[in-house]
Amino acid sequence: MSTVLVVDDDPVVAASLGALLEAHGYEVVAASHGSEALRVAALQTPDLVVSDCQMPVLDGASLYRRFQVDPRLKVVPFIFMSGNVDARDIPIAEFLREPFDPAIMIQAIAGLLNRERRLGK
């Protein structure tokens, strides 16, 4: 079972996304901002991160940059989501505008995890 770290400061979004992922067979761990996500990832390396872009304490882009300097975490794929950020401002390609279609989110997660497995990560 793949573990997905959901990072969002909106508890309704985090709970809804968590329920969606669990219904599709993923183990979900959650954090309400980037600093908390780093603490969670230090205890259990996730297979993938789904992160909001705009959060207090440590935003999504900063969280991604912190993952990139950690040899253990830099291989973890990210999906960013936001209703207020331009996709061109995101440091990586995977981006879903909120509100997102749940089927598209599941497809994006499965696609990234399958790609990582094919690459042997």
NORNORJO-V942737 format. One record per residue. SS is DSSP state (@ for helix, = for strand, . for the rest). PHI is phi in whole degrees, -180 to 180 (none if undefined). PSI is psi in whole degrees, -180 to 180 (999 if undefined). Layout:
{{SS,PHI,PSI} {SS,PHI,PSI}}
This chain:
{{.,none,130} {.,-82,144} {=,-103,127} {=,-114,127} {=,-92,116} {=,-99,124} {=,-123,111} {.,-158,135} {.,-82,-8} {.,-93,110} {@,-62,-29} {@,-69,-45} {@,-63,-46} {@,-60,-44} {@,-68,-42} {@,-64,-45} {@,-66,-41} {@,-59,-44} {@,-64,-41} {@,-60,-47} {@,-67,-43} {@,-62,-37} {@,-65,-22} {.,-101,15} {.,90,11} {.,-93,147} {=,-85,135} {=,-118,132} {=,-121,149} {=,-130,155} {=,-146,149} {.,-96,-5} {.,-164,172} {@,-62,-40} {@,-64,-41} {@,-66,-38} {@,-62,-38} {@,-64,-40} {@,-65,-43} {@,-63,-45} {@,-66,-28} {@,-68,-30} {@,-85,-35} {.,-149,110} {.,-67,120} {.,-76,159} {.,-83,-22} {=,-162,151} {=,-120,132} {=,-113,117} {=,-130,139} {=,-66,157} {.,-88,-46} {.,-103,111} {.,-144,156} {.,-73,167} {.,73,-64} {.,-148,117} {.,-77,174} {@,-62,-44} {@,-63,-41} {@,-67,-38} {@,-60,-47} {@,-58,-46} {@,-61,-37} {@,-67,-38} {@,-63,-38} {@,-67,-22} {.,-94,-3} {.,-103,115} {.,-55,-32} {.,-75,-31} {.,-101,-17} {.,-66,-16} {.,-87,-6} {.,-77,121} {=,-72,151} {=,-120,146} {=,-124,125} {=,-98,150} {=,-140,142} {=,-168,151} {.,-102,-9} {.,-121,2} {.,-115,141} {.,-76,133} {@,-57,-27} {@,-68,-17} {@,-88,-1} {.,-92,137} {.,-73,-6} {.,-139,172} {.,-78,-32} {.,-76,113} {=,-148,132} {=,-123,129} {=,-79,134} {.,-85,144} {.,-72,139} {.,-102,157} {.,-77,123} {@,-54,-38} {@,-64,-38} {@,-69,-38} {@,-62,-48} {@,-62,-41} {@,-63,-42} {@,-64,-44} {@,-63,-50} {@,-61,-41} {@,-63,-45} {@,-67,-43} {@,-66,-40} {@,-65,-40} {@,-63,-43} {@,-63,-39} {@,-65,-41} {@,-65,-32} {.,-82,-7} {.,79,25} {.,-92,999}}
